């Protein structure tokens, strides 16, 4: 099996490294906990034929999407309501 058979996606190394570190830690903890939704998602990705590294990357992306949605919801809650006359 040649390494040239795989499509490689070069990810940007820029961005919030501290946030990436936190997402990595969350992903690793969820992968290790058998009853967590993250573990189930990771196992599903492995069964789809992804490598462990690719499956972890998918889980981290899913976690990042969730964090982003929570941040947006928090921002909307923090904005004052417009008063109509």
mmCIF file of the N, C-alpha and C atoms, coordinates in Angstrom:
data_MODEL
# 
_entry.id   MODEL 
# 
loop_
_atom_site.group_PDB 
_atom_site.id 
_atom_site.type_symbol 
_atom_site.label_atom_id 
_atom_site.label_alt_id 
_atom_site.label_comp_id 
_atom_site.label_asym_id 
_atom_site.label_entity_id 
_atom_site.label_seq_id 
_atom_site.pdbx_PDB_ins_code 
_atom_site.Cartn_x 
_atom_site.Cartn_y 
_atom_site.Cartn_z 
_atom_site.occupancy 
_atom_site.B_iso_or_equiv 
_atom_site.pdbx_formal_charge 
_atom_site.auth_seq_id 
_atom_site.auth_comp_id 
_atom_site.auth_asym_id 
_atom_site.auth_atom_id 
_atom_site.pdbx_PDB_model_num 
ATOM 1   N N  . UNK A 1 1  ? 0.847   -1.173 0.000  1.00 0.00 ? 1  UNK A N  1 
ATOM 2   C CA . UNK A 1 1  ? 0.000   0.000  0.000  1.00 0.00 ? 1  UNK A CA 1 
ATOM 3   C C  . UNK A 1 1  ? 0.891   1.235  0.000  1.00 0.00 ? 1  UNK A C  1 
ATOM 4   N N  . UNK A 1 2  ? 0.743   2.055  -0.987 1.00 0.00 ? 2  UNK A N  1 
ATOM 5   C CA . UNK A 1 2  ? 1.566   3.246  -1.117 1.00 0.00 ? 2  UNK A CA 1 
ATOM 6   C C  . UNK A 1 2  ? 0.912   4.431  -0.423 1.00 0.00 ? 2  UNK A C  1 
ATOM 7   N N  . UNK A 1 3  ? 1.739   5.305  0.115  1.00 0.00 ? 3  UNK A N  1 
ATOM 8   C CA . UNK A 1 3  ? 1.200   6.482  0.794  1.00 0.00 ? 3  UNK A CA 1 
ATOM 9   C C  . UNK A 1 3  ? 0.605   7.470  -0.211 1.00 0.00 ? 3  UNK A C  1 
ATOM 10  N N  . UNK A 1 4  ? 0.944   7.318  -1.477 1.00 0.00 ? 4  UNK A N  1 
ATOM 11  C CA . UNK A 1 4  ? 0.409   8.204  -2.498 1.00 0.00 ? 4  UNK A CA 1 
ATOM 12  C C  . UNK A 1 4  ? -1.059  7.951  -2.810 1.00 0.00 ? 4  UNK A C  1 
ATOM 13  N N  . UNK A 1 5  ? -1.612  6.858  -2.285 1.00 0.00 ? 5  UNK A N  1 
ATOM 14  C CA . UNK A 1 5  ? -3.010  6.526  -2.540 1.00 0.00 ? 5  UNK A CA 1 
ATOM 15  C C  . UNK A 1 5  ? -3.976  7.359  -1.712 1.00 0.00 ? 5  UNK A C  1 
ATOM 16  N N  . UNK A 1 6  ? -3.489  8.053  -0.712 1.00 0.00 ? 6  UNK A N  1 
ATOM 17  C CA . UNK A 1 6  ? -4.354  8.808  0.197  1.00 0.00 ? 6  UNK A CA 1 
ATOM 18  C C  . UNK A 1 6  ? -4.362  10.285 -0.168 1.00 0.00 ? 6  UNK A C  1 
ATOM 19  N N  . UNK A 1 7  ? -5.546  10.869 -0.094 1.00 0.00 ? 7  UNK A N  1 
ATOM 20  C CA . UNK A 1 7  ? -5.666  12.320 -0.304 1.00 0.00 ? 7  UNK A CA 1 
ATOM 21  C C  . UNK A 1 7  ? -5.318  13.002 1.013  1.00 0.00 ? 7  UNK A C  1 
ATOM 22  N N  . UNK A 1 8  ? -4.355  13.872 0.995  1.00 0.00 ? 8  UNK A N  1 
ATOM 23  C CA . UNK A 1 8  ? -3.938  14.578 2.209  1.00 0.00 ? 8  UNK A CA 1 
ATOM 24  C C  . UNK A 1 8  ? -4.481  15.997 2.161  1.00 0.00 ? 8  UNK A C  1 
ATOM 25  N N  . UNK A 1 9  ? -5.016  16.412 3.282  1.00 0.00 ? 9  UNK A N  1 
ATOM 26  C CA . UNK A 1 9  ? -5.500  17.784 3.402  1.00 0.00 ? 9  UNK A CA 1 
ATOM 27  C C  . UNK A 1 9  ? -4.562  18.521 4.335  1.00 0.00 ? 9  UNK A C  1 
ATOM 28  N N  . UNK A 1 10 ? -3.920  19.518 3.807  1.00 0.00 ? 10 UNK A N  1 
ATOM 29  C CA . UNK A 1 10 ? -2.995  20.287 4.625  1.00 0.00 ? 10 UNK A CA 1 
ATOM 30  C C  . UNK A 1 10 ? -3.802  21.356 5.363  1.00 0.00 ? 10 UNK A C  1 
ATOM 31  N N  . UNK A 1 11 ? -3.860  21.224 6.671  1.00 0.00 ? 11 UNK A N  1 
ATOM 32  C CA . UNK A 1 11 ? -4.638  22.145 7.477  1.00 0.00 ? 11 UNK A CA 1 
ATOM 33  C C  . UNK A 1 11 ? -3.784  23.334 7.874  1.00 0.00 ? 11 UNK A C  1 
ATOM 34  N N  . UNK A 1 12 ? -4.440  24.459 8.026  1.00 0.00 ? 12 UNK A N  1 
ATOM 35  C CA . UNK A 1 12 ? -3.754  25.673 8.438  1.00 0.00 ? 12 UNK A CA 1 
ATOM 36  C C  . UNK A 1 12 ? -3.242  25.519 9.866  1.00 0.00 ? 12 UNK A C  1 
ATOM 37  N N  . UNK A 1 13 ? -2.013  25.897 10.107 1.00 0.00 ? 13 UNK A N  1 
ATOM 38  C CA . UNK A 1 13 ? -1.443  25.836 11.446 1.00 0.00 ? 13 UNK A CA 1 
ATOM 39  C C  . UNK A 1 13 ? -1.705  27.133 12.205 1.00 0.00 ? 13 UNK A C  1 
ATOM 40  N N  . UNK A 1 14 ? -2.258  28.117 11.516 1.00 0.00 ? 14 UNK A N  1 
ATOM 41  C CA . UNK A 1 14 ? -2.561  29.368 12.185 1.00 0.00 ? 14 UNK A CA 1 
ATOM 42  C C  . UNK A 1 14 ? -3.875  29.232 12.945 1.00 0.00 ? 14 UNK A C  1 
ATOM 43  N N  . UNK A 1 15 ? -4.228  30.248 13.653 1.00 0.00 ? 15 UNK A N  1 
ATOM 44  C CA . UNK A 1 15 ? -5.477  30.213 14.407 1.00 0.00 ? 15 UNK A CA 1 
ATOM 45  C C  . UNK A 1 15 ? -5.206  30.206 15.896 1.00 0.00 ? 15 UNK A C  1 
ATOM 46  N N  . UNK A 1 16 ? -6.230  29.961 16.651 1.00 0.00 ? 16 UNK A N  1 
ATOM 47  C CA . UNK A 1 16 ? -6.142  29.996 18.099 1.00 0.00 ? 16 UNK A CA 1 
ATOM 48  C C  . UNK A 1 16 ? -5.576  28.676 18.602 1.00 0.00 ? 16 UNK A C  1 
ATOM 49  N N  . UNK A 1 17 ? -4.290  28.647 18.884 1.00 0.00 ? 17 UNK A N  1 
ATOM 50  C CA . UNK A 1 17 ? -3.630  27.408 19.299 1.00 0.00 ? 17 UNK A CA 1 
ATOM 51  C C  . UNK A 1 17 ? -4.118  26.954 20.663 1.00 0.00 ? 17 UNK A C  1 
ATOM 52  N N  . UNK A 1 18 ? -4.451  27.912 21.537 1.00 0.00 ? 18 UNK A N  1 
ATOM 53  C CA . UNK A 1 18 ? -4.941  27.541 22.861 1.00 0.00 ? 18 UNK A CA 1 
ATOM 54  C C  . UNK A 1 18 ? -6.302  26.860 22.749 1.00 0.00 ? 18 UNK A C  1 
ATOM 55  N N  . UNK A 1 19 ? -7.175  27.398 21.894 1.00 0.00 ? 19 UNK A N  1 
ATOM 56  C CA . UNK A 1 19 ? -8.480  26.778 21.684 1.00 0.00 ? 19 UNK A CA 1 
ATOM 57  C C  . UNK A 1 19 ? -8.312  25.400 21.047 1.00 0.00 ? 19 UNK A C  1 
ATOM 58  N N  . UNK A 1 20 ? -7.392  25.265 20.107 1.00 0.00 ? 20 UNK A N  1 
ATOM 59  C CA . UNK A 1 20 ? -7.150  23.971 19.479 1.00 0.00 ? 20 UNK A CA 1 
ATOM 60  C C  . UNK A 1 20 ? -6.676  22.951 20.512 1.00 0.00 ? 20 UNK A C  1 
ATOM 61  N N  . UNK A 1 21 ? -5.846  23.388 21.429 1.00 0.00 ? 21 UNK A N  1 
ATOM 62  C CA . UNK A 1 21 ? -5.370  22.505 22.479 1.00 0.00 ? 21 UNK A CA 1 
ATOM 63  C C  . UNK A 1 21 ? -6.519  22.031 23.362 1.00 0.00 ? 21 UNK A C  1 
ATOM 64  N N  . UNK A 1 22 ? -7.432  22.933 23.696 1.00 0.00 ? 22 UNK A N  1 
ATOM 65  C CA . UNK A 1 22 ? -8.591  22.568 24.511 1.00 0.00 ? 22 UNK A CA 1 
ATOM 66  C C  . UNK A 1 22 ? -9.485  21.592 23.754 1.00 0.00 ? 22 UNK A C  1 
ATOM 67  N N  . UNK A 1 23 ? -9.732  21.842 22.480 1.00 0.00 ? 23 UNK A N  1 
ATOM 68  C CA . UNK A 1 23 ? -10.556 20.933 21.683 1.00 0.00 ? 23 UNK A CA 1 
ATOM 69  C C  . UNK A 1 23 ? -9.914  19.552 21.592 1.00 0.00 ? 23 UNK A C  1 
ATOM 70  N N  . UNK A 1 24 ? -8.601  19.519 21.477 1.00 0.00 ? 24 UNK A N  1 
ATOM 71  C CA . UNK A 1 24 ? -7.889  18.246 21.425 1.00 0.00 ? 24 UNK A CA 1 
ATOM 72  C C  . UNK A 1 24 ? -8.081  17.472 22.735 1.00 0.00 ? 24 UNK A C  1 
ATOM 73  N N  . UNK A 1 25 ? -7.940  18.172 23.856 1.00 0.00 ? 25 UNK A N  1 
ATOM 74  C CA . UNK A 1 25 ? -8.102  17.537 25.161 1.00 0.00 ? 25 UNK A CA 1 
ATOM 75  C C  . UNK A 1 25 ? -9.512  16.988 25.327 1.00 0.00 ? 25 UNK A C  1 
ATOM 76  N N  . UNK A 1 26 ? -10.519 17.779 24.940 1.00 0.00 ? 26 UNK A N  1 
ATOM 77  C CA . UNK A 1 26 ? -11.909 17.332 25.033 1.00 0.00 ? 26 UNK A CA 1 
ATOM 78  C C  . UNK A 1 26 ? -12.116 16.096 24.165 1.00 0.00 ? 26 UNK A C  1 
ATOM 79  N N  . UNK A 1 27 ? -11.577 16.122 22.948 1.00 0.00 ? 27 UNK A N  1 
ATOM 80  C CA . UNK A 1 27 ? -11.738 14.988 22.030 1.00 0.00 ? 27 UNK A CA 1 
ATOM 81  C C  . UNK A 1 27 ? -11.109 13.724 22.605 1.00 0.00 ? 27 UNK A C  1 
ATOM 82  N N  . UNK A 1 28 ? -9.902  13.834 23.144 1.00 0.00 ? 28 UNK A N  1 
ATOM 83  C CA . UNK A 1 28 ? -9.217  12.668 23.693 1.00 0.00 ? 28 UNK A CA 1 
ATOM 84  C C  . UNK A 1 28 ? -9.995  12.105 24.881 1.00 0.00 ? 28 UNK A C  1 
ATOM 85  N N  . UNK A 1 29 ? -10.486 12.980 25.742 1.00 0.00 ? 29 UNK A N  1 
ATOM 86  C CA . UNK A 1 29 ? -11.255 12.517 26.904 1.00 0.00 ? 29 UNK A CA 1 
ATOM 87  C C  . UNK A 1 29 ? -12.536 11.820 26.444 1.00 0.00 ? 29 UNK A C  1 
ATOM 88  N N  . UNK A 1 30 ? -13.233 12.395 25.471 1.00 0.00 ? 30 UNK A N  1 
ATOM 89  C CA . UNK A 1 30 ? -14.470 11.775 24.998 1.00 0.00 ? 30 UNK A CA 1 
ATOM 90  C C  . UNK A 1 30 ? -14.203 10.439 24.306 1.00 0.00 ? 30 UNK A C  1 
ATOM 91  N N  . UNK A 1 31 ? -13.113 10.344 23.581 1.00 0.00 ? 31 UNK A N  1 
ATOM 92  C CA . UNK A 1 31 ? -12.773 9.081  22.917 1.00 0.00 ? 31 UNK A CA 1 
ATOM 93  C C  . UNK A 1 31 ? -12.528 7.992  23.960 1.00 0.00 ? 31 UNK A C  1 
ATOM 94  N N  . UNK A 1 32 ? -11.936 8.370  25.081 1.00 0.00 ? 32 UNK A N  1 
ATOM 95  C CA . UNK A 1 32 ? -11.618 7.386  26.124 1.00 0.00 ? 32 UNK A CA 1 
ATOM 96  C C  . UNK A 1 32 ? -12.824 6.992  26.975 1.00 0.00 ? 32 UNK A C  1 
ATOM 97  N N  . UNK A 1 33 ? -13.904 7.757  26.934 1.00 0.00 ? 33 UNK A N  1 
ATOM 98  C CA . UNK A 1 33 ? -15.084 7.466  27.751 1.00 0.00 ? 33 UNK A CA 1 
ATOM 99  C C  . UNK A 1 33 ? -16.112 6.723  26.900 1.00 0.00 ? 33 UNK A C  1 
ATOM 100 N N  . UNK A 1 34 ? -16.318 5.428  27.148 1.00 0.00 ? 34 UNK A N  1 
ATOM 101 C CA . UNK A 1 34 ? -17.150 4.589  26.276 1.00 0.00 ? 34 UNK A CA 1 
ATOM 102 C C  . UNK A 1 34 ? -18.605 5.036  26.130 1.00 0.00 ? 34 UNK A C  1 
ATOM 103 N N  . UNK A 1 35 ? -19.174 5.707  27.110 1.00 0.00 ? 35 UNK A N  1 
ATOM 104 C CA . UNK A 1 35 ? -20.588 6.083  27.031 1.00 0.00 ? 35 UNK A CA 1 
ATOM 105 C C  . UNK A 1 35 ? -20.815 7.512  26.549 1.00 0.00 ? 35 UNK A C  1 
ATOM 106 N N  . UNK A 1 36 ? -19.767 8.195  26.115 1.00 0.00 ? 36 UNK A N  1 
ATOM 107 C CA . UNK A 1 36 ? -19.931 9.587  25.687 1.00 0.00 ? 36 UNK A CA 1 
ATOM 108 C C  . UNK A 1 36 ? -20.369 9.655  24.217 1.00 0.00 ? 36 UNK A C  1 
ATOM 109 N N  . UNK A 1 37 ? -21.093 10.714 23.864 1.00 0.00 ? 37 UNK A N  1 
ATOM 110 C CA . UNK A 1 37 ? -21.473 10.882 22.453 1.00 0.00 ? 37 UNK A CA 1 
ATOM 111 C C  . UNK A 1 37 ? -20.249 11.003 21.536 1.00 0.00 ? 37 UNK A C  1 
ATOM 112 N N  . UNK A 1 38 ? -19.167 11.602 22.053 1.00 0.00 ? 38 UNK A N  1 
ATOM 113 C CA . UNK A 1 38 ? -17.951 11.734 21.258 1.00 0.00 ? 38 UNK A CA 1 
ATOM 114 C C  . UNK A 1 38 ? -17.332 10.390 20.925 1.00 0.00 ? 38 UNK A C  1 
ATOM 115 N N  . UNK A 1 39 ? -17.369 9.466  21.869 1.00 0.00 ? 39 UNK A N  1 
ATOM 116 C CA . UNK A 1 39 ? -16.831 8.119  21.634 1.00 0.00 ? 39 UNK A CA 1 
ATOM 117 C C  . UNK A 1 39 ? -17.645 7.406  20.550 1.00 0.00 ? 39 UNK A C  1 
ATOM 118 N N  . UNK A 1 40 ? -18.964 7.528  20.646 1.00 0.00 ? 40 UNK A N  1 
ATOM 119 C CA . UNK A 1 40 ? -19.847 6.910  19.648 1.00 0.00 ? 40 UNK A CA 1 
ATOM 120 C C  . UNK A 1 40 ? -19.567 7.481  18.262 1.00 0.00 ? 40 UNK A C  1 
ATOM 121 N N  . UNK A 1 41 ? -19.434 8.804  18.174 1.00 0.00 ? 41 UNK A N  1 
ATOM 122 C CA . UNK A 1 41 ? -19.149 9.470  16.898 1.00 0.00 ? 41 UNK A CA 1 
ATOM 123 C C  . UNK A 1 41 ? -17.797 9.002  16.343 1.00 0.00 ? 41 UNK A C  1 
ATOM 124 N N  . UNK A 1 42 ? -16.784 8.935  17.212 1.00 0.00 ? 42 UNK A N  1 
ATOM 125 C CA . UNK A 1 42 ? -15.445 8.490  16.814 1.00 0.00 ? 42 UNK A CA 1 
ATOM 126 C C  . UNK A 1 42 ? -15.480 7.062  16.265 1.00 0.00 ? 42 UNK A C  1 
ATOM 127 N N  . UNK A 1 43 ? -16.178 6.177  16.977 1.00 0.00 ? 43 UNK A N  1 
ATOM 128 C CA . UNK A 1 43 ? -16.289 4.784  16.529 1.00 0.00 ? 43 UNK A CA 1 
ATOM 129 C C  . UNK A 1 43 ? -17.015 4.685  15.186 1.00 0.00 ? 43 UNK A C  1 
ATOM 130 N N  . UNK A 1 44 ? -18.035 5.523  14.994 1.00 0.00 ? 44 UNK A N  1 
ATOM 131 C CA . UNK A 1 44 ? -18.756 5.524  13.720 1.00 0.00 ? 44 UNK A CA 1 
ATOM 132 C C  . UNK A 1 44 ? -17.833 5.947  12.581 1.00 0.00 ? 44 UNK A C  1 
ATOM 133 N N  . UNK A 1 45 ? -16.998 6.941  12.813 1.00 0.00 ? 45 UNK A N  1 
ATOM 134 C CA . UNK A 1 45 ? -16.061 7.393  11.787 1.00 0.00 ? 45 UNK A CA 1 
ATOM 135 C C  . UNK A 1 45 ? -15.035 6.307  11.463 1.00 0.00 ? 45 UNK A C  1 
ATOM 136 N N  . UNK A 1 46 ? -14.589 5.594  12.494 1.00 0.00 ? 46 UNK A N  1 
ATOM 137 C CA . UNK A 1 46 ? -13.654 4.487  12.252 1.00 0.00 ? 46 UNK A CA 1 
ATOM 138 C C  . UNK A 1 46 ? -14.310 3.405  11.411 1.00 0.00 ? 46 UNK A C  1 
ATOM 139 N N  . UNK A 1 47 ? -15.594 3.118  11.698 1.00 0.00 ? 47 UNK A N  1 
ATOM 140 C CA . UNK A 1 47 ? -16.289 2.072  10.937 1.00 0.00 ? 47 UNK A CA 1 
ATOM 141 C C  . UNK A 1 47 ? -16.557 2.507  9.499  1.00 0.00 ? 47 UNK A C  1 
ATOM 142 N N  . UNK A 1 48 ? -16.542 3.822  9.257  1.00 0.00 ? 48 UNK A N  1 
ATOM 143 C CA . UNK A 1 48 ? -16.699 4.339  7.890  1.00 0.00 ? 48 UNK A CA 1 
ATOM 144 C C  . UNK A 1 48 ? -15.401 4.239  7.090  1.00 0.00 ? 48 UNK A C  1 
ATOM 145 N N  . UNK A 1 49 ? -14.328 3.792  7.740  1.00 0.00 ? 49 UNK A N  1 
ATOM 146 C CA . UNK A 1 49 ? -13.063 3.608  7.038  1.00 0.00 ? 49 UNK A CA 1 
ATOM 147 C C  . UNK A 1 49 ? -12.048 4.705  7.267  1.00 0.00 ? 49 UNK A C  1 
ATOM 148 N N  . UNK A 1 50 ? -12.340 5.624  8.157  1.00 0.00 ? 50 UNK A N  1 
ATOM 149 C CA . UNK A 1 50 ? -11.383 6.689  8.461  1.00 0.00 ? 50 UNK A CA 1 
ATOM 150 C C  . UNK A 1 50 ? -10.281 6.129  9.360  1.00 0.00 ? 50 UNK A C  1 
ATOM 151 N N  . UNK A 1 51 ? -9.099  6.716  9.258  1.00 0.00 ? 51 UNK A N  1 
ATOM 152 C CA . UNK A 1 51 ? -8.016  6.349  10.161 1.00 0.00 ? 51 UNK A CA 1 
ATOM 153 C C  . UNK A 1 51 ? -8.302  6.970  11.521 1.00 0.00 ? 51 UNK A C  1 
ATOM 154 N N  . UNK A 1 52 ? -7.662  6.480  12.578 1.00 0.00 ? 52 UNK A N  1 
ATOM 155 C CA . UNK A 1 52 ? -7.878  7.099  13.895 1.00 0.00 ? 52 UNK A CA 1 
ATOM 156 C C  . UNK A 1 52 ? -7.579  8.593  13.908 1.00 0.00 ? 52 UNK A C  1 
ATOM 157 N N  . UNK A 1 53 ? -6.573  8.993  13.196 1.00 0.00 ? 53 UNK A N  1 
ATOM 158 C CA . UNK A 1 53 ? -6.224  10.421 13.132 1.00 0.00 ? 53 UNK A CA 1 
ATOM 159 C C  . UNK A 1 53 ? -7.320  11.229 12.431 1.00 0.00 ? 53 UNK A C  1 
ATOM 160 N N  . UNK A 1 54 ? -7.831  10.691 11.326 1.00 0.00 ? 54 UNK A N  1 
ATOM 161 C CA . UNK A 1 54 ? -8.909  11.367 10.598 1.00 0.00 ? 54 UNK A CA 1 
ATOM 162 C C  . UNK A 1 54 ? -10.190 11.402 11.426 1.00 0.00 ? 54 UNK A C  1 
ATOM 163 N N  . UNK A 1 55 ? -10.473 10.311 12.142 1.00 0.00 ? 55 UNK A N  1 
ATOM 164 C CA . UNK A 1 55 ? -11.679 10.256 12.975 1.00 0.00 ? 55 UNK A CA 1 
ATOM 165 C C  . UNK A 1 55 ? -11.588 11.268 14.105 1.00 0.00 ? 55 UNK A C  1 
ATOM 166 N N  . UNK A 1 56 ? -10.400 11.407 14.694 1.00 0.00 ? 56 UNK A N  1 
ATOM 167 C CA . UNK A 1 56 ? -10.222 12.394 15.761 1.00 0.00 ? 56 UNK A CA 1 
ATOM 168 C C  . UNK A 1 56 ? -10.383 13.804 15.201 1.00 0.00 ? 56 UNK A C  1 
ATOM 169 N N  . UNK A 1 57 ? -9.877  14.040 13.998 1.00 0.00 ? 57 UNK A N  1 
ATOM 170 C CA . UNK A 1 57 ? -10.019 15.355 13.370 1.00 0.00 ? 57 UNK A CA 1 
ATOM 171 C C  . UNK A 1 57 ? -11.499 15.671 13.137 1.00 0.00 ? 57 UNK A C  1 
ATOM 172 N N  . UNK A 1 58 ? -12.284 14.675 12.716 1.00 0.00 ? 58 UNK A N  1 
ATOM 173 C CA . UNK A 1 58 ? -13.726 14.864 12.520 1.00 0.00 ? 58 UNK A CA 1 
ATOM 174 C C  . UNK A 1 58 ? -14.408 15.209 13.840 1.00 0.00 ? 58 UNK A C  1 
ATOM 175 N N  . UNK A 1 59 ? -14.027 14.511 14.908 1.00 0.00 ? 59 UNK A N  1 
ATOM 176 C CA . UNK A 1 59 ? -14.606 14.781 16.220 1.00 0.00 ? 59 UNK A CA 1 
ATOM 177 C C  . UNK A 1 59 ? -14.251 16.186 16.687 1.00 0.00 ? 59 UNK A C  1 
ATOM 178 N N  . UNK A 1 60 ? -13.002 16.596 16.481 1.00 0.00 ? 60 UNK A N  1 
ATOM 179 C CA . UNK A 1 60 ? -12.592 17.938 16.883 1.00 0.00 ? 60 UNK A CA 1 
ATOM 180 C C  . UNK A 1 60 ? -13.362 18.999 16.107 1.00 0.00 ? 60 UNK A C  1 
ATOM 181 N N  . UNK A 1 61 ? -13.619 18.740 14.836 1.00 0.00 ? 61 UNK A N  1 
ATOM 182 C CA . UNK A 1 61 ? -14.393 19.690 14.030 1.00 0.00 ? 61 UNK A CA 1 
ATOM 183 C C  . UNK A 1 61 ? -15.830 19.777 14.550 1.00 0.00 ? 61 UNK A C  1 
ATOM 184 N N  . UNK A 1 62 ? -16.399 18.630 14.904 1.00 0.00 ? 62 UNK A N  1 
ATOM 185 C CA . UNK A 1 62 ? -17.757 18.617 15.456 1.00 0.00 ? 62 UNK A CA 1 
ATOM 186 C C  . UNK A 1 62 ? -17.813 19.370 16.783 1.00 0.00 ? 62 UNK A C  1 
ATOM 187 N N  . UNK A 1 63 ? -16.799 19.180 17.625 1.00 0.00 ? 63 UNK A N  1 
ATOM 188 C CA . UNK A 1 63 ? -16.733 19.907 18.890 1.00 0.00 ? 63 UNK A CA 1 
ATOM 189 C C  . UNK A 1 63 ? -16.585 21.407 18.657 1.00 0.00 ? 63 UNK A C  1 
ATOM 190 N N  . UNK A 1 64 ? -15.760 21.784 17.693 1.00 0.00 ? 64 UNK A N  1 
ATOM 191 C CA . UNK A 1 64 ? -15.568 23.204 17.377 1.00 0.00 ? 64 UNK A CA 1 
ATOM 192 C C  . UNK A 1 64 ? -16.874 23.825 16.891 1.00 0.00 ? 64 UNK A C  1 
ATOM 193 N N  . UNK A 1 65 ? -17.628 23.100 16.074 1.00 0.00 ? 65 UNK A N  1 
ATOM 194 C CA . UNK A 1 65 ? -18.925 23.602 15.611 1.00 0.00 ? 65 UNK A CA 1 
ATOM 195 C C  . UNK A 1 65 ? -19.873 23.804 16.781 1.00 0.00 ? 65 UNK A C  1 
ATOM 196 N N  . UNK A 1 66 ? -19.863 22.874 17.723 1.00 0.00 ? 66 UNK A N  1 
ATOM 197 C CA . UNK A 1 66 ? -20.729 22.987 18.896 1.00 0.00 ? 66 UNK A CA 1 
ATOM 198 C C  . UNK A 1 66 ? -20.332 24.198 19.748 1.00 0.00 ? 66 UNK A C  1 
ATOM 199 N N  . UNK A 1 67 ? -19.039 24.367 19.977 1.00 0.00 ? 67 UNK A N  1 
ATOM 200 C CA . UNK A 1 67 ? -18.557 25.508 20.765 1.00 0.00 ? 67 UNK A CA 1 
ATOM 201 C C  . UNK A 1 67 ? -18.948 26.812 20.078 1.00 0.00 ? 67 UNK A C  1 
ATOM 202 N N  . UNK A 1 68 ? -18.837 26.871 18.759 1.00 0.00 ? 68 UNK A N  1 
ATOM 203 C CA . UNK A 1 68 ? -19.190 28.075 18.017 1.00 0.00 ? 68 UNK A CA 1 
ATOM 204 C C  . UNK A 1 68 ? -20.676 28.410 18.190 1.00 0.00 ? 68 UNK A C  1 
ATOM 205 N N  . UNK A 1 69 ? -21.539 27.399 18.104 1.00 0.00 ? 69 UNK A N  1 
ATOM 206 C CA . UNK A 1 69 ? -22.972 27.623 18.279 1.00 0.00 ? 69 UNK A CA 1 
ATOM 207 C C  . UNK A 1 69 ? -23.285 28.127 19.684 1.00 0.00 ? 69 UNK A C  1 
ATOM 208 N N  . UNK A 1 70 ? -22.614 27.567 20.683 1.00 0.00 ? 70 UNK A N  1 
ATOM 209 C CA . UNK A 1 70 ? -22.819 28.018 22.063 1.00 0.00 ? 70 UNK A CA 1 
ATOM 210 C C  . UNK A 1 70 ? -22.353 29.464 22.228 1.00 0.00 ? 70 UNK A C  1 
ATOM 211 N N  . UNK A 1 71 ? -21.230 29.802 21.608 1.00 0.00 ? 71 UNK A N  1 
ATOM 212 C CA . UNK A 1 71 ? -20.728 31.171 21.689 1.00 0.00 ? 71 UNK A CA 1 
ATOM 213 C C  . UNK A 1 71 ? -21.702 32.151 21.047 1.00 0.00 ? 71 UNK A C  1 
ATOM 214 N N  . UNK A 1 72 ? -22.255 31.794 19.886 1.00 0.00 ? 72 UNK A N  1 
ATOM 215 C CA . UNK A 1 72 ? -23.221 32.670 19.220 1.00 0.00 ? 72 UNK A CA 1 
ATOM 216 C C  . UNK A 1 72 ? -24.484 32.844 20.058 1.00 0.00 ? 72 UNK A C  1 
ATOM 217 N N  . UNK A 1 73 ? -24.969 31.752 20.642 1.00 0.00 ? 73 UNK A N  1 
ATOM 218 C CA . UNK A 1 73 ? -26.161 31.828 21.481 1.00 0.00 ? 73 UNK A CA 1 
ATOM 219 C C  . UNK A 1 73 ? -25.901 32.703 22.701 1.00 0.00 ? 73 UNK A C  1 
ATOM 220 N N  . UNK A 1 74 ? -24.723 32.596 23.284 1.00 0.00 ? 74 UNK A N  1 
ATOM 221 C CA . UNK A 1 74 ? -24.364 33.407 24.433 1.00 0.00 ? 74 UNK A CA 1 
ATOM 222 C C  . UNK A 1 74 ? -24.294 34.889 24.051 1.00 0.00 ? 74 UNK A C  1 
ATOM 223 N N  . UNK A 1 75 ? -23.755 35.165 22.885 1.00 0.00 ? 75 UNK A N  1 
ATOM 224 C CA . UNK A 1 75 ? -23.661 36.549 22.403 1.00 0.00 ? 75 UNK A CA 1 
ATOM 225 C C  . UNK A 1 75 ? -25.054 37.131 22.193 1.00 0.00 ? 75 UNK A C  1 
ATOM 226 N N  . UNK A 1 76 ? -25.955 36.340 21.635 1.00 0.00 ? 76 UNK A N  1 
ATOM 227 C CA . UNK A 1 76 ? -27.336 36.828 21.425 1.00 0.00 ? 76 UNK A CA 1 
ATOM 228 C C  . UNK A 1 76 ? -28.023 37.114 22.749 1.00 0.00 ? 76 UNK A C  1 
ATOM 229 N N  . UNK A 1 77 ? -27.781 36.277 23.745 1.00 0.00 ? 77 UNK A N  1 
ATOM 230 C CA . UNK A 1 77 ? -28.387 36.490 25.064 1.00 0.00 ? 77 UNK A CA 1 
ATOM 231 C C  . UNK A 1 77 ? -27.832 37.738 25.721 1.00 0.00 ? 77 UNK A C  1 
ATOM 232 N N  . UNK A 1 78 ? -26.578 38.043 25.478 1.00 0.00 ? 78 UNK A N  1 
ATOM 233 C CA . UNK A 1 78 ? -25.925 39.180 26.128 1.00 0.00 ? 78 UNK A CA 1 
ATOM 234 C C  . UNK A 1 78 ? -26.341 40.509 25.504 1.00 0.00 ? 78 UNK A C  1 
ATOM 235 N N  . UNK A 1 79 ? -26.827 40.500 24.278 1.00 0.00 ? 79 UNK A N  1 
ATOM 236 C CA . UNK A 1 79 ? -27.224 41.752 23.624 1.00 0.00 ? 79 UNK A CA 1 
ATOM 237 C C  . UNK A 1 79 ? -28.521 42.255 24.258 1.00 0.00 ? 79 UNK A C  1 
ATOM 238 N N  . UNK A 1 80 ? -28.577 43.573 24.536 1.00 0.00 ? 80 UNK A N  1 
ATOM 239 C CA . UNK A 1 80 ? -29.807 44.116 25.107 1.00 0.00 ? 80 UNK A CA 1 
ATOM 240 C C  . UNK A 1 80 ? -30.945 44.079 24.091 1.00 0.00 ? 80 UNK A C  1 
ATOM 241 N N  . UNK A 1 81 ? -32.131 43.887 24.592 1.00 0.00 ? 81 UNK A N  1 
ATOM 242 C CA . UNK A 1 81 ? -33.305 43.857 23.722 1.00 0.00 ? 81 UNK A CA 1 
ATOM 243 C C  . UNK A 1 81 ? -33.605 45.265 23.231 1.00 0.00 ? 81 UNK A C  1 
ATOM 244 N N  . UNK A 1 82 ? -34.009 45.363 21.986 1.00 0.00 ? 82 UNK A N  1 
ATOM 245 C CA . UNK A 1 82 ? -34.379 46.659 21.426 1.00 0.00 ? 82 UNK A CA 1 
ATOM 246 C C  . UNK A 1 82 ? -35.752 47.055 21.974 1.00 0.00 ? 82 UNK A C  1 
ATOM 247 N N  . UNK A 1 83 ? -35.858 48.284 22.441 1.00 0.00 ? 83 UNK A N  1 
ATOM 248 C CA . UNK A 1 83 ? -37.124 48.781 22.977 1.00 0.00 ? 83 UNK A CA 1 
ATOM 249 C C  . UNK A 1 83 ? -37.860 49.505 21.860 1.00 0.00 ? 83 UNK A C  1 
ATOM 250 N N  . UNK A 1 84 ? -39.081 49.060 21.607 1.00 0.00 ? 84 UNK A N  1 
ATOM 251 C CA . UNK A 1 84 ? -39.888 49.705 20.552 1.00 0.00 ? 84 UNK A CA 1 
ATOM 252 C C  . UNK A 1 84 ? -40.842 50.696 21.202 1.00 0.00 ? 84 UNK A C  1 
ATOM 253 N N  . UNK A 1 85 ? -40.949 51.897 20.637 1.00 0.00 ? 85 UNK A N  1 
ATOM 254 C CA . UNK A 1 85 ? -41.838 52.913 21.221 1.00 0.00 ? 85 UNK A CA 1 
ATOM 255 C C  . UNK A 1 85 ? -43.304 52.609 21.042 1.00 0.00 ? 85 UNK A C  1 
# 
